[in-house]
């Protein structure tokens, strides 16, 4: 396809070409097995705090076939099957076995309440659920699940030298012939026995890549849920397109941090890595990120901006505690000067920072929200490439991304990159500034919303998916976002105010952890309002003593007034609320806007 700005041929110079053509998830996973069967695919732990142990591609594909074989022989394939739990080997093997077997997988957020889980399963017509052992209490309250299969986080599939069935029998557990089907390992053991007896119904199965394989609910867990239907064609298309943008190698290792039920983590943290023959280590939880980064020694880190901001803040706070802020600033200045004459010593100059991040980190991939250009520049100044993408669940999830080849040479500040190779972007209903609604068309777009014909009619305009975002493209086709269509504030004078633009400025203030801008009310009139969650550690460390909440509020109000002076009058903030507690957030750490706005506003 041609795009506004650069022609298709001109855009190709930004893309990597070592792409293995795939059409199904089986081709994706088993193709990597055929190339490097002994390469690690995952790194797991037997116990909390233990060492990471590799699971290679041979064992991964064996377990996928074994679990899928048992599901088929039990008559469970071809149905909708839910999976819920912490990021784990069992979770992804279940996901792969269901999709490869022609079923529909229903990823569920483990943080949901039993009532919300039931609502999703009832809406989908799903009666089978695989669940993590930490969700035992929730699962016990469900009335909608006929089959419940328990998965463990620790004690994963770490016995590589023996079959699962033999391992269980050696431990005194049930044999495959007397298996109880409420335990993941026992189901794999039963499938192994079937495979050994010559059963090949699953391994020889062909699936239609155009049919729904994933049903992912994005909202409405307590009302009428909106389920996104994704096909294997969409998944394979976006995996290949992303690998044209980011150069992931078979030797790379990632750390899985984001919730695995989210399409961002599942597609990039799992499937893309598996397609490349690389490996993923499972993080033990957000509070263990730094520790697990050091242990896993990952070279690629896929995370939302909030996680990257935490790492950035920790680097500078460590420098401050060690009285090395000026040393770090001087090193950054020296590095920049040396690079202008072709000398790159970043990995040596910032060796201590690399060491604290595991020593091997070379690429950060981020999305789901905007990352401050200041933070992007910092990581690139110390030698770590930052690739920023933009997407939605409905696009599996990528629409555009910063090509790594371009990031290595130059960056267009504020842009979320070029459209993916198999997609196209169109801007309609432009205002006087050229900002309009962002539409997208591509092989990675969803099949539609599940059982929602009216919503589908709203979502597509002449075959183009309406992203719900507003933005513009420059003459080279690079996309810039202004904000969500539904968040735009229209002033009395008819001016459009994009909250995300103002939030980006406020979030750069050292006294602010995060800000949210929205339409408030004063004397019956709509005004620009904001809520600010302070960086309380900043006040403790900078002010030298414990400040009262009133003092903190006054300090932040003064800082916001300074920001107002630098903005057009119609964008100025007229109402400020300083929060004492963090915002209500999604599991990917994005602010839930409507849940944080007081009812009277």
SVG drawing of the C-alpha trace seen along z (x, -y; Angstrom):
<svg xmlns="http://www.w3.org/2000/svg" viewBox="-27 -34 63 81">
<polyline fill="none" stroke="black" stroke-width="0.4" points="0.0,0.0 1.0,-3.6 0.9,-6.0 0.7,-9.8 4.2,-11.2 6.8,-8.5 6.0,-6.0 5.9,-2.3 9.3,-1.8 10.8,-4.8 9.5,-3.3 11.1,0.0 14.5,-1.4 13.4,-1.6 12.4,2.1 14.4,5.2 14.0,7.9 14.9,11.1 11.3,12.1 10.0,15.7 6.6,15.8 4.0,17.4 0.2,17.8 -0.7,19.7 0.4,19.8 1.6,23.4 3.9,22.2 5.2,19.4 6.1,21.6 7.1,24.9 9.1,23.0 11.3,21.6 11.6,25.1 12.8,26.5 15.5,23.8 16.9,23.9 15.3,26.7 17.7,26.4 17.4,22.6 15.7,21.5 12.1,20.3 11.3,19.5 13.1,19.1 11.1,20.2 11.7,20.7 11.0,23.7 10.7,21.6 10.4,17.9 13.8,16.2 15.3,19.3 17.5,19.3 16.0,19.0 15.9,22.4 15.5,22.7 12.8,24.4 13.8,25.0 11.8,25.0 11.7,28.7 10.0,29.0 7.7,26.1 6.3,27.6 6.1,31.0 4.0,29.6 1.8,27.7 1.1,30.9 0.5,32.9 -1.9,30.4 -3.7,29.9 -3.9,33.7 -5.6,34.2 -8.0,31.3 -8.9,32.9 -9.3,36.4 -11.5,35.0 -13.8,33.2 -12.8,29.8 -11.2,28.3 -13.2,26.1 -14.8,24.5 -14.1,21.2 -11.6,21.7 -10.7,19.1 -7.2,18.6 -6.5,16.5 -3.4,16.1 0.0,14.7 2.4,14.6 3.7,18.1 4.8,21.0 1.5,22.9 -0.5,19.8 1.2,19.4 1.2,23.2 -2.5,23.2 -3.0,20.2 -1.0,21.8 -2.6,25.2 -6.2,23.8 -5.4,21.6 -3.4,24.2 -6.2,26.7 -8.8,24.4 -10.5,23.3 -11.0,19.8 -9.0,18.5 -10.5,16.1 -7.7,14.3 -9.1,12.9 -7.6,10.3 -6.7,12.1 -7.5,8.9 -11.2,9.0 -13.8,10.0 -15.7,13.3 -18.8,11.4 -16.8,9.8 -15.2,13.0 -18.6,14.7 -20.0,11.8 -17.2,12.3 -17.5,16.0 -21.3,15.9 -21.1,13.3 -18.7,15.5 -20.5,18.7 -17.4,20.1 -17.6,23.0 -14.0,24.0 -11.3,22.0 -7.5,22.6 -6.5,20.5 -3.4,19.7 -3.1,21.1 -3.2,17.6 -6.8,17.3 -8.1,20.4 -10.5,18.4 -12.0,16.5 -12.5,19.6 -14.2,21.3 -16.9,18.6 -17.7,19.1 -21.0,20.8 -20.3,20.6 -17.3,23.0 -18.0,26.7 -14.3,27.4 -11.6,25.7 -7.9,26.5 -5.3,25.3 -1.9,24.0 1.1,23.2 3.5,20.3 6.4,21.9 7.3,25.5 6.8,25.0 7.7,27.5 11.3,27.7 12.0,31.4 13.4,31.5 15.0,34.9 11.9,37.0 8.3,37.1 5.7,35.3 3.8,38.6 7.0,40.4 7.9,37.4 4.4,37.4 4.5,41.2 8.0,40.9 6.6,38.4 3.9,40.7 1.2,38.8 -1.5,40.3 -0.5,42.0 -1.8,40.7 -4.3,43.6 -6.0,42.4 -5.6,38.7 -7.8,36.2 -8.5,33.4 -8.3,30.5 -4.5,30.2 -2.5,28.7 0.5,31.1 -1.7,34.1 -3.5,33.0 -0.1,32.7 0.9,36.2 -2.3,37.7 -1.6,36.0 1.9,37.4 0.6,40.9 -1.8,40.4 1.0,39.1 3.2,42.1 0.4,44.5 0.3,42.9 -2.7,40.5 -2.1,37.7 -5.4,36.0 -4.0,32.7 -0.6,32.7 -2.0,33.2 -4.8,30.7 -5.2,27.8 -6.9,24.6 -8.5,21.7 -6.3,18.6 -9.2,16.3 -11.5,17.6 -11.7,16.1 -8.9,17.5 -8.8,14.9 -11.7,13.2 -10.4,10.4 -12.7,8.2 -11.5,4.6 -14.3,2.9 -17.7,3.4 -16.8,6.1 -19.8,5.3 -22.2,4.3 -22.3,5.3 -18.7,6.4 -17.1,5.4 -15.2,8.4 -12.5,8.0 -12.3,11.0 -8.8,11.6 -7.7,14.1 -4.4,15.9 -4.0,13.9 -4.1,10.7 -1.7,12.1 0.8,13.4 0.6,10.2 1.5,7.9 4.2,10.2 6.0,10.1 5.4,6.3 6.8,5.6 9.9,7.6 10.4,5.3 10.4,2.4 12.4,3.8 15.3,6.1 14.9,8.9 17.5,11.7 17.4,15.4 20.0,14.6 17.7,11.9 16.0,12.4 13.1,10.4 11.5,10.1 7.7,10.5 6.4,7.8 3.1,6.5 -0.2,8.5 -0.1,11.4 -3.9,11.2 -3.3,7.9 -2.7,8.1 0.4,5.8 2.2,8.2 0.9,11.4 1.7,10.4 5.1,8.8 6.3,10.2 5.4,13.7 4.5,14.4 7.0,12.0 9.8,13.4 8.8,17.0 8.6,16.1 12.2,14.9 13.5,17.9 14.4,15.7 13.4,16.3 11.4,14.8 11.9,14.8 8.9,14.4 9.0,11.5 7.9,12.5 6.0,9.2 6.3,5.5 8.3,5.1 10.8,7.6 11.5,5.9 15.0,4.6 16.0,7.9 14.6,9.9 16.2,7.6 19.6,8.3 19.0,12.0 17.5,12.5 20.1,10.3 17.6,9.5 18.7,7.6 15.1,6.4 12.6,4.8 9.0,4.4 7.0,2.2 4.5,-0.6 5.9,-4.2 5.1,-4.1 7.5,-1.1 10.2,-2.8 9.7,-6.1 10.2,-4.2 13.5,-2.8 14.6,-6.3 13.7,-7.8 15.6,-5.0 18.7,-5.7 18.8,-9.4 17.8,-8.7 20.7,-6.3 23.0,-8.8 21.8,-11.4 22.2,-9.1 25.8,-8.4 26.5,-12.1 27.1,-11.3 24.5,-13.5 27.1,-15.9 29.3,-12.9 26.4,-11.4 25.6,-14.8 29.2,-15.2 29.4,-11.7 26.3,-12.4 27.8,-15.6 31.2,-13.9 29.4,-11.0 27.4,-13.4 30.5,-15.3 32.4,-12.1 29.5,-10.8 29.6,-13.9 33.1,-12.9 32.1,-9.2 33.3,-7.8 30.8,-5.8 31.9,-4.8 28.4,-4.7 28.4,-1.1 31.7,-1.6 31.0,-5.1 27.6,-4.0 28.7,-0.5 27.3,-0.8 23.9,-1.6 24.0,1.3 25.1,3.6 22.1,2.6 19.8,3.4 21.4,6.9 24.3,5.8 22.8,6.7 19.9,4.3 20.0,2.8 16.4,2.1 13.3,0.8 10.0,1.2 7.1,-0.9 3.5,-1.7 0.0,-2.0 0.7,-5.7 3.2,-8.5 6.7,-8.4 8.4,-11.7 10.9,-12.7 13.3,-13.6 13.3,-10.0 13.7,-8.7 16.7,-10.9 18.3,-9.8 18.2,-6.1 19.5,-6.8 22.2,-9.0 23.4,-6.1 23.2,-3.7 19.8,-2.0 17.5,-2.3 13.9,-3.3 11.2,-2.3 7.8,-3.8 4.7,-2.4 1.0,-3.2 -1.8,-0.8 -5.1,0.6 -6.4,4.0 -8.5,3.9 -5.3,3.8 -3.6,6.7 -2.3,4.1 0.1,2.1 -0.9,-0.7 2.5,-2.5 6.0,-2.4 9.4,-4.0 11.6,-2.0 14.8,-0.9 16.8,-1.9 15.4,-5.4 15.9,-5.6 19.6,-4.7 20.1,-7.8 17.5,-10.4 14.2,-10.9 11.1,-12.9 10.3,-14.2 6.7,-13.5 5.9,-11.1 4.7,-7.5 6.3,-6.5 5.3,-5.1 2.3,-2.8 3.1,0.9 4.0,2.4 0.7,4.1 -1.4,1.2 -2.3,-2.3 -3.3,-5.4 -5.8,-8.1 -6.7,-11.4 -10.3,-12.7 -12.3,-15.6 -9.3,-17.8 -9.5,-21.0 -7.7,-24.3 -4.5,-22.8 -4.6,-19.7 -5.6,-17.5 -8.3,-15.0 -9.6,-11.5 -7.1,-8.7 -8.4,-5.8 -6.5,-2.6 -6.8,0.3 -4.6,3.4 -4.4,7.2 -4.0,6.9 -7.4,5.3 -10.0,7.3 -12.8,9.3 -15.2,7.2 -16.8,6.9 -18.4,10.2 -22.2,10.2 -22.3,6.4 -23.4,5.4 -24.3,1.9 -20.8,1.3 -19.2,2.8 -21.1,0.3 -19.8,-2.6 -16.2,-1.2 -15.7,-1.1 -15.9,-3.9 -15.9,-2.6 -13.8,0.3 -11.4,-1.8 -11.2,-1.2 -11.9,-4.4 -9.2,-4.4 -11.0,-7.0 -7.8,-9.1 -7.0,-12.4 -3.7,-13.3 -1.9,-14.3 0.8,-13.0 3.7,-15.0 4.9,-15.1 6.9,-11.9 3.9,-10.0 5.0,-10.0 2.1,-10.0 1.6,-12.4 -1.2,-12.0 -3.1,-14.8 -5.3,-12.8 -8.4,-10.6 -11.4,-11.9 -13.6,-11.3 -11.2,-13.2 -11.1,-16.4 -12.3,-19.5 -14.1,-22.1 -13.9,-25.5 -16.7,-28.2 -14.7,-29.9 -14.7,-26.7 -11.0,-25.8 -10.0,-22.1 -7.9,-21.3 -6.2,-17.9 -5.7,-16.8 -2.7,-14.5 -0.7,-17.5 -1.0,-19.4 -0.5,-16.2 2.8,-15.6 4.0,-19.1 2.8,-18.6 4.3,-15.1 7.8,-16.6 7.6,-18.7 9.8,-17.0 7.2,-17.5 4.6,-15.5 4.2,-11.7 1.4,-12.0 -1.4,-14.4 -4.8,-14.0 -6.5,-16.9 -10.2,-16.9 -13.3,-19.1 -14.3,-20.5 -17.2,-22.7 -17.3,-26.1 -20.5,-28.1 -22.1,-25.9 -19.4,-26.6 -16.9,-24.0 -13.3,-24.8 -9.9,-23.1 -9.3,-21.1 -6.5,-18.8 -5.7,-16.3 -2.1,-15.9 -0.6,-13.0 2.5,-14.5 5.9,-12.9 6.1,-12.7 9.6,-11.4 10.7,-14.5 9.3,-16.7 11.0,-14.6 14.4,-14.6 14.3,-18.1 12.8,-20.1 14.8,-18.4 11.8,-18.0 8.3,-16.6 6.0,-19.1 2.3,-19.4 -0.3,-18.6 -1.2,-22.3 2.4,-23.2 2.6,-20.5 -0.6,-21.7 0.6,-25.3 3.9,-24.3 2.2,-22.3 -0.3,-25.1 2.6,-27.5 4.2,-25.1 1.0,-24.7 0.7,-28.5 4.1,-28.7 3.1,-26.1 -0.1,-28.1 2.1,-31.2 3.7,-29.2 0.5,-28.0 -2.2,-29.7 -4.9,-31.3 -7.6,-28.8 -5.4,-25.9 -4.8,-27.2 -5.7,-25.1 -8.4,-26.8 -9.0,-24.1 -6.3,-22.1 -6.9,-19.1 -3.9,-17.6 -4.4,-13.9 -3.2,-12.2 -3.6,-8.7 -2.6,-7.4 -5.1,-7.3 -7.4,-4.3 -5.5,-2.5 -5.9,0.3 -3.7,3.4 -1.4,1.8 -1.0,-1.2 -3.0,-3.6 -5.3,-6.1 -9.0,-5.2 -10.2,-8.7 -13.9,-8.4 -13.3,-6.5 -11.1,-9.3 -13.4,-12.3 -15.8,-13.2 -19.5,-12.6 -20.4,-16.3 -17.9,-17.1"/>
</svg>
